[in-house]
Amino acid sequence: NDQINVVWNAATSEFRKAMLPEQKTWLKQRELDCKLKATPAPVETSNSEREIIRLNCETEMTAIRTTYLREKLLHP
């Protein structure tokens, strides 16, 4: 999250204003996708293991989004 925040805060206010609706949608989608990814784990999977799956998913999706935002900033 620190890296995506650095990219977001480095953007102009115009960029952030234009991207805010998309960013809010992405955040909701990330939360839903990662919860769903952790949910179908086998019954034997502990709550801690499910949380690890969810957090790993969020980390991966956030890294991809950070790259996307950085590219969009550099090449509008």
C-alpha positions as CSV (number, residue, x, y, z in Angstrom):
1,N,0.0,0.0,0.0
2,D,2.9,2.4,0.7
3,Q,4.0,2.2,-3.0
4,I,0.6,2.8,-4.4
5,N,0.2,5.8,-2.0
6,V,3.5,7.2,-3.2
7,V,2.3,7.1,-6.8
8,W,-1.1,8.4,-6.0
9,N,0.3,11.3,-3.9
10,A,2.8,12.2,-6.7
11,A,0.0,12.7,-9.2
12,T,-1.5,16.0,-9.9
13,S,-4.8,16.9,-8.3
14,E,-6.4,16.8,-11.8
15,F,-5.1,13.3,-12.3
16,R,-6.4,12.2,-8.9
17,K,-9.8,13.8,-9.5
18,A,-10.1,12.1,-12.9
19,M,-9.0,8.7,-11.6
20,L,-10.9,8.8,-8.2
21,P,-14.1,7.0,-9.4
22,E,-12.0,4.3,-11.1
23,Q,-9.8,4.0,-8.0
24,K,-12.8,3.6,-5.7
25,T,-14.2,0.9,-8.0
26,W,-10.9,-0.9,-8.2
27,L,-10.6,-0.9,-4.3
28,K,-14.1,-2.4,-4.0
29,Q,-13.3,-5.0,-6.7
30,R,-10.0,-5.9,-5.1
31,E,-11.7,-6.5,-1.7
32,L,-14.4,-8.6,-3.3
33,D,-12.0,-10.6,-5.5
34,C,-9.6,-11.4,-2.7
35,K,-12.4,-12.4,-0.3
36,L,-13.8,-14.7,-2.9
37,K,-10.3,-16.2,-3.6
38,A,-9.9,-17.0,0.1
39,T,-13.4,-18.3,0.6
40,P,-13.4,-21.5,-1.6
41,A,-10.3,-22.8,0.3
42,P,-10.8,-26.4,1.5
43,V,-12.7,-26.8,4.8
44,E,-9.4,-27.9,6.5
45,T,-7.9,-24.5,5.8
46,S,-7.7,-22.4,8.9
47,N,-8.9,-18.8,9.3
48,S,-5.3,-17.7,9.5
49,E,-4.5,-19.5,6.2
50,R,-7.5,-17.9,4.5
51,E,-6.4,-14.5,5.7
52,I,-2.9,-15.1,4.3
53,I,-4.5,-16.0,0.9
54,R,-6.6,-12.8,1.0
55,L,-3.7,-10.6,1.9
56,N,-1.4,-12.2,-0.7
57,C,-4.1,-11.5,-3.3
58,E,-4.4,-7.9,-2.2
59,T,-0.6,-7.5,-2.3
60,E,-0.5,-8.9,-5.9
61,M,-3.4,-6.8,-7.1
62,T,-2.0,-3.7,-5.5
63,A,1.3,-4.2,-7.2
64,I,-0.4,-4.5,-10.5
65,R,-2.5,-1.4,-9.9
66,T,0.6,0.5,-8.8
67,T,2.3,-0.3,-12.1
68,Y,-0.8,0.7,-14.0
69,L,-1.1,4.0,-12.2
70,R,2.6,4.8,-12.7
71,E,2.3,4.1,-16.4
72,K,-0.8,6.2,-16.7
73,L,1.0,9.1,-15.0
74,L,4.1,8.8,-17.2
75,H,2.1,8.2,-20.5
76,P,-1.3,9.8,-20.2
